[in-house]
Amino acid sequence: MEELLGDESNYEFVVSLLENIQNLVSHGLDMFWSPDEVYALLGPRSAVCWGTLTGFWTAVADWCARTGLSLEPVEPLLTIQNEQLKVLLWTGNRTLSTGEKLGLAQAVRYEKANGASIPGYSHLAVALRSTGPQ
C-alpha cells in the first residue's frame, strides 16, 4: 500500500481497501487480527489513510449518538452463513464498542446532514506529503 500511495491515482483504491479492512477487524472475530495489530503493520502513508478513515467513522458514530439515531445490533450480521452476503455486509458495516453496527446508510445520512464526508484526496495528498518523500 505504501508504494501505491506514492501515486495519487491509487488513493481511492487504497482508502477503499483500508476501509474494508477496518470494517472487518472491527467485528472482533477470532479469525481476524485486531485493529491495533493491523495498524502496527502499516507504513506511515497507510497510517495517515487509516487515521482519516477512523476519524470519519468516529464522527459518524458521534453524530448518530447526538441525534438519537438508533442503530441496530451487529449480532444478526455476524451470523450470516451465505459467504457472498457475508463478505458484502461484513466489509460494509463496522461494529461499535456498544455492539451496534454502523454502515453506509448512517454515513450517507451524516454526510447529507452535515455536508461533511471523508476528507477529499487532496487532503490525503497534503497529509501524505508530511510523511516524507514519496
C-alpha positions in Angstrom: 0.0 0.0 0.0 2.9 2.4 0.8 4.1 2.1 -2.8 0.6 2.6 -4.2 0.2 5.7 -2.1 3.1 7.2 -4.0 0.7 7.9 -6.8 -2.4 9.9 -6.2 -4.4 7.9 -8.8 -4.2 5.0 -6.4 -5.7 6.8 -3.3 -9.3 5.7 -4.0 -8.3 2.0 -4.2 -6.1 2.1 -1.1 -8.6 4.0 1.0 -11.4 1.6 0.0 -9.2 -1.4 0.8 -8.3 0.1 4.2 -11.9 0.9 5.0 -12.9 -2.7 4.2 -10.1 -4.0 6.5 -11.2 -1.6 9.3 -14.7 -2.8 9.0 -13.7 -6.5 9.1 -11.4 -6.2 12.1 -14.0 -4.0 14.0 -16.2 -7.1 14.4 -13.7 -8.6 16.9 -13.9 -12.1 15.4 -11.2 -14.5 16.2 -10.4 -15.2 12.6 -9.2 -11.6 12.1 -6.5 -9.5 13.7 -7.4 -6.6 16.0 -7.4 -3.1 14.7 -4.3 -2.4 16.7 -2.5 -5.4 15.2 -3.3 -4.2 11.7 -2.3 -0.6 12.4 1.1 -1.8 13.7 1.8 -3.3 10.3 1.0 0.0 8.4 3.6 2.2 6.9 3.4 6.0 7.5 1.3 6.7 4.4 -1.1 3.9 5.1 -1.4 5.1 8.7 -2.4 8.5 7.5 -5.2 7.0 5.5 -6.2 4.7 8.4 -6.4 7.7 10.7 -8.5 9.7 8.2 -11.0 6.8 7.9 -11.1 6.3 11.7 -11.8 10.0 12.2 -14.6 10.0 9.7 -16.3 6.9 11.1 -15.9 8.2 14.7 -17.6 11.4 13.6 -20.5 9.4 12.1 -20.9 7.4 15.3 -20.8 10.5 17.4 -23.4 12.2 15.2 -25.7 9.2 15.4 -25.5 9.3 19.2 -26.1 13.1 19.4 -29.1 13.0 17.1 -30.6 9.9 18.7 -30.4 7.9 15.5 -31.0 4.4 16.7 -28.5 1.7 15.5 -29.2 -2.0 15.1 -27.3 -4.7 17.0 -24.5 -6.2 14.9 -25.2 -9.8 16.1 -27.5 -10.8 13.2 -25.0 -9.6 10.7 -22.2 -11.7 12.2 -24.3 -14.9 12.0 -24.9 -14.8 8.2 -24.0 -18.1 6.6 -24.0 -17.1 2.9 -20.4 -16.4 2.0 -21.1 -13.8 -0.7 -23.6 -11.9 1.5 -21.2 -12.2 4.5 -18.4 -10.5 2.5 -20.6 -7.7 1.4 -22.1 -7.0 4.8 -19.0 -7.5 6.9 -17.0 -5.1 4.8 -19.9 -2.6 4.5 -20.5 -2.3 8.2 -18.4 -1.9 11.3 -19.1 -2.9 14.9 -19.0 -0.2 17.6 -18.0 -0.8 21.1 -21.7 -0.7 22.0 -22.3 -3.9 20.0 -24.2 -1.9 17.4 -23.4 -1.7 13.7 -22.6 1.4 11.8 -22.7 1.3 8.0 -23.1 3.1 4.8 -26.7 4.2 5.5 -25.6 6.1 8.6 -22.6 7.6 6.7 -24.9 8.9 3.9 -27.3 10.4 6.5 -24.4 12.0 8.3 -22.9 13.4 5.1 -26.3 14.8 4.0 -27.0 16.4 7.4 -23.5 17.9 7.8 -22.1 18.3 4.4 -19.0 16.5 5.6 -17.6 13.4 4.1 -14.3 11.6 4.2 -11.7 14.3 3.5 -11.0 14.5 -0.2 -8.0 13.0 -1.8 -6.3 16.5 -1.8 -6.5 16.3 2.0 -4.8 13.0 1.9 -2.1 14.3 -0.5 -1.2 17.0 1.9 -1.1 14.7 4.8 0.9 12.1 2.9 3.5 14.7 1.9 4.1 15.2 5.6 5.3 11.6 5.9 8.4 12.3 3.7 9.5 11.7 0.2 7.2 9.6 -1.9 
